[in-house]
């Protein structure tokens, strides 16, 4: 079930929630999300809410549900 959280964002209650870490890439804020299914960092706009898993391969469970992003702090790549 999809629930709006602002005028331009929503969350999907059927989708998993993933922590997003904020990074500045070329002067633009990005949220980095570690995907345990396909292993790269996925990069998204810095906004809470649901994302389609457009970069995932189709064996990932995120492919059908997408996921919800929740801000989890600054991105520290060396900590991964
Ligand atoms: Zn993925």
PDB file of the backbone (N, CA, C, O) and the ligand in Angstrom, with CONECT records:
HET     ZN  A 101       1
ATOM      1  N   UNK A   1       0.846  -1.187   0.000  1.00  0.00           N
ATOM      2  CA  UNK A   1       0.000   0.000   0.000  1.00  0.00           C
ATOM      3  C   UNK A   1       0.887   1.244   0.000  1.00  0.00           C
ATOM      4  O   UNK A   1       1.850   1.341   0.760  1.00  0.00           O
ATOM      5  N   UNK A   2       0.545   2.175  -0.855  1.00  0.00           N
ATOM      6  CA  UNK A   2       1.358   3.380  -0.979  1.00  0.00           C
ATOM      7  C   UNK A   2       0.725   4.546  -0.230  1.00  0.00           C
ATOM      8  O   UNK A   2      -0.464   4.829  -0.379  1.00  0.00           O
ATOM      9  N   UNK A   3       1.540   5.213   0.574  1.00  0.00           N
ATOM     10  CA  UNK A   3       1.055   6.277   1.443  1.00  0.00           C
ATOM     11  C   UNK A   3       1.851   7.548   1.152  1.00  0.00           C
ATOM     12  O   UNK A   3       3.076   7.536   1.277  1.00  0.00           O
ATOM     13  N   UNK A   4       1.196   8.636   0.769  1.00  0.00           N
ATOM     14  CA  UNK A   4       1.940   9.874   0.534  1.00  0.00           C
ATOM     15  C   UNK A   4       2.521  10.446   1.819  1.00  0.00           C
ATOM     16  O   UNK A   4       1.855  10.452   2.853  1.00  0.00           O
ATOM     17  N   UNK A   5       3.755  10.925   1.760  1.00  0.00           N
ATOM     18  CA  UNK A   5       4.369  11.562   2.928  1.00  0.00           C
ATOM     19  C   UNK A   5       4.650  13.037   2.666  1.00  0.00           C
ATOM     20  O   UNK A   5       5.021  13.772   3.582  1.00  0.00           O
ATOM     21  N   UNK A   6       4.476  13.471   1.427  1.00  0.00           N
ATOM     22  CA  UNK A   6       4.597  14.886   1.089  1.00  0.00           C
ATOM     23  C   UNK A   6       3.962  15.055  -0.280  1.00  0.00           C
ATOM     24  O   UNK A   6       3.392  14.110  -0.826  1.00  0.00           O
ATOM     25  N   UNK A   7       4.059  16.260  -0.836  1.00  0.00           N
ATOM     26  CA  UNK A   7       3.429  16.483  -2.134  1.00  0.00           C
ATOM     27  C   UNK A   7       4.070  15.665  -3.237  1.00  0.00           C
ATOM     28  O   UNK A   7       3.425  15.346  -4.235  1.00  0.00           O
ATOM     29  N   UNK A   8       5.347  15.324  -3.060  1.00  0.00           N
ATOM     30  CA  UNK A   8       6.032  14.660  -4.162  1.00  0.00           C
ATOM     31  C   UNK A   8       6.691  13.353  -3.740  1.00  0.00           C
ATOM     32  O   UNK A   8       7.470  12.791  -4.509  1.00  0.00           O
ATOM     33  N   UNK A   9       6.404  12.862  -2.560  1.00  0.00           N
ATOM     34  CA  UNK A   9       7.028  11.616  -2.113  1.00  0.00           C
ATOM     35  C   UNK A   9       5.991  10.737  -1.432  1.00  0.00           C
ATOM     36  O   UNK A   9       4.992  11.220  -0.898  1.00  0.00           O
ATOM     37  N   UNK A  10       6.251   9.445  -1.463  1.00  0.00           N
ATOM     38  CA  UNK A  10       5.384   8.507  -0.762  1.00  0.00           C
ATOM     39  C   UNK A  10       6.217   7.326  -0.295  1.00  0.00           C
ATOM     40  O   UNK A  10       7.336   7.106  -0.758  1.00  0.00           O
ATOM     41  N   UNK A  11       5.637   6.566   0.641  1.00  0.00           N
ATOM     42  CA  UNK A  11       6.275   5.315   1.028  1.00  0.00           C
ATOM     43  C   UNK A  11       5.336   4.168   0.667  1.00  0.00           C
ATOM     44  O   UNK A  11       4.117   4.331   0.610  1.00  0.00           O
ATOM     45  N   UNK A  12       5.928   3.022   0.431  1.00  0.00           N
ATOM     46  CA  UNK A  12       5.164   1.815   0.119  1.00  0.00           C
ATOM     47  C   UNK A  12       5.282   0.884   1.320  1.00  0.00           C
ATOM     48  O   UNK A  12       6.362   0.383   1.630  1.00  0.00           O
ATOM     49  N   UNK A  13       4.155   0.663   1.990  1.00  0.00           N
ATOM     50  CA  UNK A  13       4.179  -0.134   3.220  1.00  0.00           C
ATOM     51  C   UNK A  13       4.532  -1.590   2.964  1.00  0.00           C
ATOM     52  O   UNK A  13       4.874  -2.315   3.898  1.00  0.00           O
ATOM     53  N   UNK A  14       4.456  -2.023   1.730  1.00  0.00           N
ATOM     54  CA  UNK A  14       4.808  -3.404   1.394  1.00  0.00           C
ATOM     55  C   UNK A  14       6.287  -3.565   1.072  1.00  0.00           C
ATOM     56  O   UNK A  14       6.773  -4.685   0.911  1.00  0.00           O
ATOM     57  N   UNK A  15       6.992  -2.465   0.979  1.00  0.00           N
ATOM     58  CA  UNK A  15       8.404  -2.518   0.576  1.00  0.00           C
ATOM     59  C   UNK A  15       9.296  -2.414   1.810  1.00  0.00           C
ATOM     60  O   UNK A  15       8.904  -1.820   2.814  1.00  0.00           O
ATOM     61  N   UNK A  16      10.501  -2.994   1.734  1.00  0.00           N
ATOM     62  CA  UNK A  16      11.432  -2.887   2.859  1.00  0.00           C
ATOM     63  C   UNK A  16      11.943  -1.461   3.023  1.00  0.00           C
ATOM     64  O   UNK A  16      11.906  -0.656   2.093  1.00  0.00           O
ATOM     65  N   UNK A  17      12.421  -1.170   4.231  1.00  0.00           N
ATOM     66  CA  UNK A  17      13.007   0.136   4.536  1.00  0.00           C
ATOM     67  C   UNK A  17      14.517  -0.023   4.590  1.00  0.00           C
ATOM     68  O   UNK A  17      15.029  -0.897   5.289  1.00  0.00           O
ATOM     69  N   UNK A  18      15.228   0.819   3.856  1.00  0.00           N
ATOM     70  CA  UNK A  18      16.684   0.751   3.836  1.00  0.00           C
ATOM     71  C   UNK A  18      17.274   2.065   4.335  1.00  0.00           C
ATOM     72  O   UNK A  18      16.750   3.136   4.030  1.00  0.00           O
ATOM     73  N   UNK A  19      18.371   1.987   5.109  1.00  0.00           N
ATOM     74  CA  UNK A  19      19.036   3.225   5.534  1.00  0.00           C
ATOM     75  C   UNK A  19      19.753   3.877   4.361  1.00  0.00           C
ATOM     76  O   UNK A  19      20.372   3.197   3.542  1.00  0.00           O
ATOM     77  N   UNK A  20      19.664   5.189   4.289  1.00  0.00           N
ATOM     78  CA  UNK A  20      20.328   5.947   3.232  1.00  0.00           C
ATOM     79  C   UNK A  20      21.366   6.868   3.866  1.00  0.00           C
ATOM     80  O   UNK A  20      21.094   7.532   4.866  1.00  0.00           O
ATOM     81  N   UNK A  21      22.555   6.899   3.276  1.00  0.00           N
ATOM     82  CA  UNK A  21      23.654   7.699   3.800  1.00  0.00           C
ATOM     83  C   UNK A  21      23.936   8.847   2.846  1.00  0.00           C
ATOM     84  O   UNK A  21      24.100   8.650   1.642  1.00  0.00           O
ATOM     85  N   UNK A  22      23.989  10.048   3.407  1.00  0.00           N
ATOM     86  CA  UNK A  22      24.114  11.223   2.560  1.00  0.00           C
ATOM     87  C   UNK A  22      25.554  11.485   2.156  1.00  0.00           C
ATOM     88  O   UNK A  22      26.457  11.528   2.993  1.00  0.00           O
ATOM     89  N   UNK A  23      25.748  11.659   0.860  1.00  0.00           N
ATOM     90  CA  UNK A  23      27.058  12.001   0.313  1.00  0.00           C
ATOM     91  C   UNK A  23      26.870  13.186  -0.628  1.00  0.00           C
ATOM     92  O   UNK A  23      25.788  13.382  -1.181  1.00  0.00           O
ATOM     93  N   UNK A  24      27.927  13.974  -0.806  1.00  0.00           N
ATOM     94  CA  UNK A  24      27.881  15.049  -1.789  1.00  0.00           C
ATOM     95  C   UNK A  24      28.740  14.629  -2.976  1.00  0.00           C
ATOM     96  O   UNK A  24      29.954  14.468  -2.854  1.00  0.00           O
ATOM     97  N   UNK A  25      28.094  14.455  -4.122  1.00  0.00           N
ATOM     98  CA  UNK A  25      28.773  14.001  -5.326  1.00  0.00           C
ATOM     99  C   UNK A  25      28.723  15.135  -6.342  1.00  0.00           C
ATOM    100  O   UNK A  25      27.650  15.510  -6.815  1.00  0.00           O
ATOM    101  N   UNK A  26      29.878  15.670  -6.670  1.00  0.00           N
ATOM    102  CA  UNK A  26      29.971  16.795  -7.610  1.00  0.00           C
ATOM    103  C   UNK A  26      29.055  17.942  -7.196  1.00  0.00           C
ATOM    104  O   UNK A  26      28.375  18.540  -8.031  1.00  0.00           O
ATOM    105  N   UNK A  27      29.045  18.242  -5.903  1.00  0.00           N
ATOM    106  CA  UNK A  27      28.272  19.365  -5.402  1.00  0.00           C
ATOM    107  C   UNK A  27      26.789  19.096  -5.204  1.00  0.00           C
ATOM    108  O   UNK A  27      26.048  19.990  -4.795  1.00  0.00           O
ATOM    109  N   UNK A  28      26.344  17.873  -5.489  1.00  0.00           N
ATOM    110  CA  UNK A  28      24.926  17.546  -5.367  1.00  0.00           C
ATOM    111  C   UNK A  28      24.744  16.511  -4.268  1.00  0.00           C
ATOM    112  O   UNK A  28      25.457  15.509  -4.224  1.00  0.00           O
ATOM    113  N   UNK A  29      23.782  16.760  -3.379  1.00  0.00           N
ATOM    114  CA  UNK A  29      23.498  15.790  -2.329  1.00  0.00           C
ATOM    115  C   UNK A  29      22.892  14.520  -2.915  1.00  0.00           C
ATOM    116  O   UNK A  29      21.949  14.564  -3.705  1.00  0.00           O
ATOM    117  N   UNK A  30      23.459  13.392  -2.507  1.00  0.00           N
ATOM    118  CA  UNK A  30      22.932  12.100  -2.938  1.00  0.00           C
ATOM    119  C   UNK A  30      22.759  11.217  -1.723  1.00  0.00           C
ATOM    120  O   UNK A  30      23.477  11.355  -0.734  1.00  0.00           O
ATOM    121  N   UNK A  31      21.819  10.324  -1.800  1.00  0.00           N
ATOM    122  CA  UNK A  31      21.676   9.322  -0.761  1.00  0.00           C
ATOM    123  C   UNK A  31      22.156   7.994  -1.304  1.00  0.00           C
ATOM    124  O   UNK A  31      21.694   7.511  -2.338  1.00  0.00           O
ATOM    125  N   UNK A  32      23.108   7.411  -0.565  1.00  0.00           N
ATOM    126  CA  UNK A  32      23.699   6.154  -0.975  1.00  0.00           C
ATOM    127  C   UNK A  32      23.030   5.016  -0.195  1.00  0.00           C
ATOM    128  O   UNK A  32      22.878   5.086   1.025  1.00  0.00           O
ATOM    129  N   UNK A  33      22.642   3.988  -0.912  1.00  0.00           N
ATOM    130  CA  UNK A  33      21.947   2.863  -0.293  1.00  0.00           C
ATOM    131  C   UNK A  33      22.684   1.583  -0.639  1.00  0.00           C
ATOM    132  O   UNK A  33      22.922   1.278  -1.808  1.00  0.00           O
ATOM    133  N   UNK A  34      23.038   0.844   0.392  1.00  0.00           N
ATOM    134  CA  UNK A  34      23.721  -0.430   0.157  1.00  0.00           C
ATOM    135  C   UNK A  34      22.677  -1.483  -0.157  1.00  0.00           C
ATOM    136  O   UNK A  34      21.772  -1.730   0.639  1.00  0.00           O
ATOM    137  N   UNK A  35      22.807  -2.104  -1.325  1.00  0.00           N
ATOM    138  CA  UNK A  35      21.855  -3.140  -1.724  1.00  0.00           C
ATOM    139  C   UNK A  35      22.484  -4.499  -1.497  1.00  0.00           C
ATOM    140  O   UNK A  35      23.483  -4.845  -2.128  1.00  0.00           O
ATOM    141  N   UNK A  36      21.892  -5.273  -0.587  1.00  0.00           N
ATOM    142  CA  UNK A  36      22.499  -6.567  -0.264  1.00  0.00           C
ATOM    143  C   UNK A  36      22.274  -7.586  -1.374  1.00  0.00           C
ATOM    144  O   UNK A  36      22.883  -8.656  -1.367  1.00  0.00           O
ATOM    145  N   UNK A  37      21.418  -7.269  -2.312  1.00  0.00           N
ATOM    146  CA  UNK A  37      21.118  -8.228  -3.371  1.00  0.00           C
ATOM    147  C   UNK A  37      22.042  -8.082  -4.568  1.00  0.00           C
ATOM    148  O   UNK A  37      22.445  -9.081  -5.164  1.00  0.00           O
ATOM    149  N   UNK A  38      22.382  -6.852  -4.928  1.00  0.00           N
ATOM    150  CA  UNK A  38      23.290  -6.712  -6.060  1.00  0.00           C
ATOM    151  C   UNK A  38      24.600  -6.035  -5.693  1.00  0.00           C
ATOM    152  O   UNK A  38      25.452  -5.826  -6.557  1.00  0.00           O
ATOM    153  N   UNK A  39      24.771  -5.688  -4.416  1.00  0.00           N
ATOM    154  CA  UNK A  39      26.048  -5.295  -3.828  1.00  0.00           C
ATOM    155  C   UNK A  39      26.603  -3.921  -4.168  1.00  0.00           C
ATOM    156  O   UNK A  39      27.422  -3.428  -3.392  1.00  0.00           O
ATOM    157  N   UNK A  40      26.246  -3.284  -5.218  1.00  0.00           N
ATOM    158  CA  UNK A  40      26.815  -1.942  -5.354  1.00  0.00           C
ATOM    159  C   UNK A  40      26.046  -0.971  -4.474  1.00  0.00           C
ATOM    160  O   UNK A  40      24.962  -1.281  -3.980  1.00  0.00           O
ATOM    161  N   UNK A  41      26.618   0.193  -4.289  1.00  0.00           N
ATOM    162  CA  UNK A  41      25.850   1.273  -3.686  1.00  0.00           C
ATOM    163  C   UNK A  41      24.897   1.807  -4.746  1.00  0.00           C
ATOM    164  O   UNK A  41      25.301   2.096  -5.872  1.00  0.00           O
ATOM    165  N   UNK A  42      23.641   1.933  -4.377  1.00  0.00           N
ATOM    166  CA  UNK A  42      22.685   2.595  -5.254  1.00  0.00           C
ATOM    167  C   UNK A  42      22.628   4.060  -4.853  1.00  0.00           C
ATOM    168  O   UNK A  42      22.640   4.386  -3.666  1.00  0.00           O
ATOM    169  N   UNK A  43      22.566   4.922  -5.822  1.00  0.00           N
ATOM    170  CA  UNK A  43      22.596   6.360  -5.585  1.00  0.00           C
ATOM    171  C   UNK A  43      21.230   6.953  -5.917  1.00  0.00           C
ATOM    172  O   UNK A  43      20.679   6.702  -6.989  1.00  0.00           O
ATOM    173  N   UNK A  44      20.695   7.734  -4.998  1.00  0.00           N
ATOM    174  CA  UNK A  44      19.363   8.297  -5.204  1.00  0.00           C
ATOM    175  C   UNK A  44      19.355   9.768  -4.825  1.00  0.00           C
ATOM    176  O   UNK A  44      20.302  10.257  -4.209  1.00  0.00           O
ATOM    177  N   UNK A  45      18.299  10.471  -5.188  1.00  0.00           N
ATOM    178  CA  UNK A  45      18.114  11.844  -4.736  1.00  0.00           C
ATOM    179  C   UNK A  45      17.899  11.871  -3.233  1.00  0.00           C
ATOM    180  O   UNK A  45      17.428  10.897  -2.644  1.00  0.00           O
ATOM    181  N   UNK A  46      18.250  12.998  -2.614  1.00  0.00           N
ATOM    182  CA  UNK A  46      18.247  13.093  -1.151  1.00  0.00           C
ATOM    183  C   UNK A  46      16.861  13.433  -0.619  1.00  0.00           C
ATOM    184  O   UNK A  46      16.632  14.534  -0.117  1.00  0.00           O
ATOM    185  N   UNK A  47      15.951  12.493  -0.731  1.00  0.00           N
ATOM    186  CA  UNK A  47      14.574  12.699  -0.272  1.00  0.00           C
ATOM    187  C   UNK A  47      14.069  11.403   0.350  1.00  0.00           C
ATOM    188  O   UNK A  47      14.282  10.320  -0.196  1.00  0.00           O
ATOM    189  N   UNK A  48      13.394  11.520   1.503  1.00  0.00           N
ATOM    190  CA  UNK A  48      12.738  10.355   2.080  1.00  0.00           C
ATOM    191  C   UNK A  48      11.689   9.810   1.132  1.00  0.00           C
ATOM    192  O   UNK A  48      11.070  10.553   0.370  1.00  0.00           O
ATOM    193  N   UNK A  49      11.503   8.523   1.189  1.00  0.00           N
ATOM    194  CA  UNK A  49      10.389   7.971   0.439  1.00  0.00           C
ATOM    195  C   UNK A  49      10.741   6.736  -0.361  1.00  0.00           C
ATOM    196  O   UNK A  49      11.830   6.176  -0.235  1.00  0.00           O
ATOM    197  N   UNK A  50       9.804   6.327  -1.181  1.00  0.00           N
ATOM    198  CA  UNK A  50       9.905   5.076  -1.910  1.00  0.00           C
ATOM    199  C   UNK A  50      10.673   5.253  -3.215  1.00  0.00           C
ATOM    200  O   UNK A  50      10.561   6.283  -3.879  1.00  0.00           O
ATOM    201  N   UNK A  51      11.448   4.243  -3.569  1.00  0.00           N
ATOM    202  CA  UNK A  51      12.159   4.231  -4.850  1.00  0.00           C
ATOM    203  C   UNK A  51      11.862   2.936  -5.591  1.00  0.00           C
ATOM    204  O   UNK A  51      11.757   1.863  -4.995  1.00  0.00           O
ATOM    205  N   UNK A  52      11.732   3.064  -6.887  1.00  0.00           N
ATOM    206  CA  UNK A  52      11.721   1.868  -7.715  1.00  0.00           C
ATOM    207  C   UNK A  52      13.149   1.335  -7.793  1.00  0.00           C
ATOM    208  O   UNK A  52      14.110   2.104  -7.804  1.00  0.00           O
ATOM    209  N   UNK A  53      13.275   0.024  -7.848  1.00  0.00           N
ATOM    210  CA  UNK A  53      14.613  -0.571  -7.897  1.00  0.00           C
ATOM    211  C   UNK A  53      15.066  -0.690  -9.350  1.00  0.00           C
ATOM    212  O   UNK A  53      15.255  -1.787  -9.876  1.00  0.00           O
ATOM    213  N   UNK A  54      15.233   0.453  -9.971  1.00  0.00           N
ATOM    214  CA  UNK A  54      15.473   0.428 -11.414  1.00  0.00           C
ATOM    215  C   UNK A  54      16.841  -0.106 -11.783  1.00  0.00           C
ATOM    216  O   UNK A  54      17.064  -0.511 -12.925  1.00  0.00           O
ATOM    217  N   UNK A  55      17.771  -0.112 -10.821  1.00  0.00           N
ATOM    218  CA  UNK A  55      19.109  -0.607 -11.147  1.00  0.00           C
ATOM    219  C   UNK A  55      19.255  -2.087 -10.791  1.00  0.00           C
ATOM    220  O   UNK A  55      20.272  -2.697 -11.121  1.00  0.00           O
ATOM    221  N   UNK A  56      18.287  -2.658 -10.141  1.00  0.00           N
ATOM    222  CA  UNK A  56      18.429  -4.025  -9.673  1.00  0.00           C
ATOM    223  C   UNK A  56      18.206  -5.042 -10.787  1.00  0.00           C
ATOM    224  O   UNK A  56      17.461  -4.808 -11.739  1.00  0.00           O
ATOM    225  N   UNK A  57      18.875  -6.171 -10.632  1.00  0.00           N
ATOM    226  CA  UNK A  57      18.566  -7.257 -11.545  1.00  0.00           C
ATOM    227  C   UNK A  57      17.258  -7.915 -11.092  1.00  0.00           C
ATOM    228  O   UNK A  57      16.816  -7.706  -9.963  1.00  0.00           O
ATOM    229  N   UNK A  58      16.661  -8.683 -11.944  1.00  0.00           N
ATOM    230  CA  UNK A  58      15.299  -9.125 -11.684  1.00  0.00           C
ATOM    231  C   UNK A  58      15.206 -10.269 -10.692  1.00  0.00           C
ATOM    232  O   UNK A  58      14.102 -10.684 -10.339  1.00  0.00           O
ATOM    233  N   UNK A  59      16.345 -10.794 -10.230  1.00  0.00           N
ATOM    234  CA  UNK A  59      16.291 -11.805  -9.175  1.00  0.00           C
ATOM    235  C   UNK A  59      16.276 -11.155  -7.794  1.00  0.00           C
ATOM    236  O   UNK A  59      16.055 -11.841  -6.796  1.00  0.00           O
ATOM    237  N   UNK A  60      16.502  -9.865  -7.721  1.00  0.00           N
ATOM    238  CA  UNK A  60      16.455  -9.164  -6.439  1.00  0.00           C
ATOM    239  C   UNK A  60      15.001  -8.976  -6.025  1.00  0.00           C
ATOM    240  O   UNK A  60      14.162  -8.601  -6.844  1.00  0.00           O
ATOM    241  N   UNK A  61      14.700  -9.239  -4.739  1.00  0.00           N
ATOM    242  CA  UNK A  61      13.320  -9.012  -4.282  1.00  0.00           C
ATOM    243  C   UNK A  61      12.917  -7.546  -4.379  1.00  0.00           C
ATOM    244  O   UNK A  61      11.729  -7.226  -4.413  1.00  0.00           O
ATOM    245  N   UNK A  62      13.910  -6.651  -4.425  1.00  0.00           N
ATOM    246  CA  UNK A  62      13.574  -5.233  -4.542  1.00  0.00           C
ATOM    247  C   UNK A  62      13.005  -4.897  -5.921  1.00  0.00           C
ATOM    248  O   UNK A  62      12.367  -3.862  -6.114  1.00  0.00           O
ATOM    249  N   UNK A  63      13.250  -5.793  -6.869  1.00  0.00           N
ATOM    250  CA  UNK A  63      12.789  -5.513  -8.221  1.00  0.00           C
ATOM    251  C   UNK A  63      11.282  -5.309  -8.264  1.00  0.00           C
ATOM    252  O   UNK A  63      10.795  -4.438  -8.986  1.00  0.00           O
ATOM    253  N   UNK A  64      10.544  -6.095  -7.504  1.00  0.00           N
ATOM    254  CA  UNK A  64       9.086  -5.991  -7.553  1.00  0.00           C
ATOM    255  C   UNK A  64       8.544  -4.958  -6.577  1.00  0.00           C
ATOM    256  O   UNK A  64       7.530  -4.317  -6.856  1.00  0.00           O
ATOM    257  N   UNK A  65       9.214  -4.785  -5.420  1.00  0.00           N
ATOM    258  CA  UNK A  65       8.650  -3.895  -4.396  1.00  0.00           C
ATOM    259  C   UNK A  65       9.279  -2.516  -4.388  1.00  0.00           C
ATOM    260  O   UNK A  65       8.664  -1.555  -3.925  1.00  0.00           O
ATOM    261  N   UNK A  66      10.506  -2.405  -4.899  1.00  0.00           N
ATOM    262  CA  UNK A  66      11.261  -1.197  -4.633  1.00  0.00           C
ATOM    263  C   UNK A  66      11.607  -1.146  -3.156  1.00  0.00           C
ATOM    264  O   UNK A  66      11.568  -2.176  -2.483  1.00  0.00           O
ATOM    265  N   UNK A  67      11.944   0.025  -2.638  1.00  0.00           N
ATOM    266  CA  UNK A  67      12.267   0.147  -1.217  1.00  0.00           C
ATOM    267  C   UNK A  67      12.059   1.584  -0.771  1.00  0.00           C
ATOM    268  O   UNK A  67      12.015   2.514  -1.577  1.00  0.00           O
ATOM    269  N   UNK A  68      11.933   1.732   0.536  1.00  0.00           N
ATOM    270  CA  UNK A  68      11.761   3.054   1.127  1.00  0.00           C
ATOM    271  C   UNK A  68      13.088   3.507   1.718  1.00  0.00           C
ATOM    272  O   UNK A  68      13.780   2.729   2.375  1.00  0.00           O
ATOM    273  N   UNK A  69      13.435   4.754   1.485  1.00  0.00           N
ATOM    274  CA  UNK A  69      14.682   5.291   2.026  1.00  0.00           C
ATOM    275  C   UNK A  69      14.417   6.100   3.284  1.00  0.00           C
ATOM    276  O   UNK A  69      13.469   6.882   3.357  1.00  0.00           O
ATOM    277  N   UNK A  70      15.285   5.891   4.280  1.00  0.00           N
ATOM    278  CA  UNK A  70      15.228   6.674   5.503  1.00  0.00           C
ATOM    279  C   UNK A  70      16.628   7.187   5.789  1.00  0.00           C
ATOM    280  O   UNK A  70      17.592   6.422   5.783  1.00  0.00           O
ATOM    281  N   UNK A  71      16.735   8.476   6.039  1.00  0.00           N
ATOM    282  CA  UNK A  71      18.030   9.098   6.282  1.00  0.00           C
ATOM    283  C   UNK A  71      18.715   8.471   7.492  1.00  0.00           C
ATOM    284  O   UNK A  71      18.113   8.350   8.558  1.00  0.00           O
ATOM    285  N   UNK A  72      19.977   8.073   7.324  1.00  0.00           N
ATOM    286  CA  UNK A  72      20.692   7.373   8.395  1.00  0.00           C
ATOM    287  C   UNK A  72      22.020   8.022   8.728  1.00  0.00           C
ATOM    288  O   UNK A  72      22.822   7.432   9.452  1.00  0.00           O
ATOM    289  N   UNK A  73      22.276   9.217   8.224  1.00  0.00           N
ATOM    290  CA  UNK A  73      23.496   9.920   8.589  1.00  0.00           C
ATOM    291  C   UNK A  73      24.427  10.128   7.408  1.00  0.00           C
ATOM    292  O   UNK A  73      24.082   9.861   6.257  1.00  0.00           O
ATOM    293  N   UNK A  74      25.623  10.616   7.735  1.00  0.00           N
ATOM    294  CA  UNK A  74      26.603  10.896   6.716  1.00  0.00           C
ATOM    295  C   UNK A  74      27.177   9.611   6.139  1.00  0.00           C
ATOM    296  O   UNK A  74      27.330   8.609   6.838  1.00  0.00           O
ATOM    297  N   UNK A  75      27.490   9.661   4.851  1.00  0.00           N
ATOM    298  CA  UNK A  75      28.094   8.496   4.210  1.00  0.00           C
ATOM    299  C   UNK A  75      29.572   8.433   4.535  1.00  0.00           C
ATOM    300  O   UNK A  75      30.310   9.396   4.326  1.00  0.00           O
ATOM    301  N   UNK A  76      30.009   7.260   5.061  1.00  0.00           N
ATOM    302  CA  UNK A  76      31.418   7.054   5.344  1.00  0.00           C
ATOM    303  C   UNK A  76      31.855   5.791   4.614  1.00  0.00           C
ATOM    304  O   UNK A  76      31.767   4.691   5.159  1.00  0.00           O
ATOM    305  N   UNK A  77      32.318   5.948   3.399  1.00  0.00           N
ATOM    306  CA  UNK A  77      32.621   4.772   2.570  1.00  0.00           C
ATOM    307  C   UNK A  77      33.631   3.836   3.222  1.00  0.00           C
ATOM    308  O   UNK A  77      33.585   2.625   3.006  1.00  0.00           O
ATOM    309  N   UNK A  78      34.544   4.393   4.019  1.00  0.00           N
ATOM    310  CA  UNK A  78      35.558   3.526   4.622  1.00  0.00           C
ATOM    311  C   UNK A  78      34.971   2.599   5.677  1.00  0.00           C
ATOM    312  O   UNK A  78      35.614   1.630   6.081  1.00  0.00           O
ATOM    313  N   UNK A  79      33.747   2.891   6.128  1.00  0.00           N
ATOM    314  CA  UNK A  79      33.122   2.078   7.167  1.00  0.00           C
ATOM    315  C   UNK A  79      32.433   0.840   6.594  1.00  0.00           C
ATOM    316  O   UNK A  79      31.915   0.020   7.354  1.00  0.00           O
ATOM    317  N   UNK A  80      32.418   0.695   5.303  1.00  0.00           N
ATOM    318  CA  UNK A  80      31.659  -0.428   4.722  1.00  0.00           C
ATOM    319  C   UNK A  80      32.539  -1.645   4.506  1.00  0.00           C
ATOM    320  O   UNK A  80      32.064  -2.674   4.027  1.00  0.00           O
TER     321      UNK A  80
HETATM  322 ZN    ZN A 101      20.047  -3.525  -5.757  1.00  0.00          ZN
END
